[in-house]
Amino acid sequence: KAMHSGKLQTGLLVAGYFIYLLVGAAVFQALERTAEKQKKMAAAQMKEAFLQNFTHLTVAEMEQFMKNLTEAIQNGVYPVGNESQIEDSNWDFSNSFFFAGTVVSTIGYGTLRPKTAGGQIFCVFFALFGIPLNIVFLHRVGKMLSLLCKKLGKFLYEKGMRKKKIKFLTLLFFLATGILVFLCLPSLFFQKTEGWSYSEGIYFAFITLSTIGFGDYVVGKQPDRNYFSYYRTLVAIWILFGLAWIALLFNL
């Protein structure tokens, strides 16, 4: 009976967690998308004006242009290329979902952030309730992983191994498989998909899973590369399980 209710609780927690992220993503998208589009139009107009007049601009006007350009880039608007980029939103659903995930997991890359007053206030409340929910969720996933760990230990104990040795071996096993599954293999994948070097992949994986999140490397952000459609969702799932693995390591 206890086992059954435990499974139900886990199911509800997982469902609740994903619904929380999906709703959050939808709200961020609704609050931020229009404002971002206006910023993109403004940046395109600024570029247009500059291209028409750049031969006889004063130093002051040039300075102002540089200032505006820097501000646009800091806001995630890159006035490079043609008009079509106005249609590509940084706040489409997969980006918003990815953003919601980096908020609750406290990674916070800083490459995408809410600019509207509504988005910023919502972000405060979303994180306020989302961070504890994320901790509970990771704890639960970690617990499920540690049950696997116990099963492995029991198996070795029945084979006549000493308890101390079993503890050491299960820790070693979890450390080795974790490093392989969450650092080494994903880095190969990032090397292929992002065109980073292998060491950059390892660096990105570590900075992400340790939740430092400098934001100097972020997945799926290079305008000249073609990513497959569920790429960032896959990365988000890797982050979740990677964080659970790290939580479990601390537990062990």
Salt bridges, closest charged atoms under 4 A:
GLU87 OE2 - LYS37 NZ 3.61
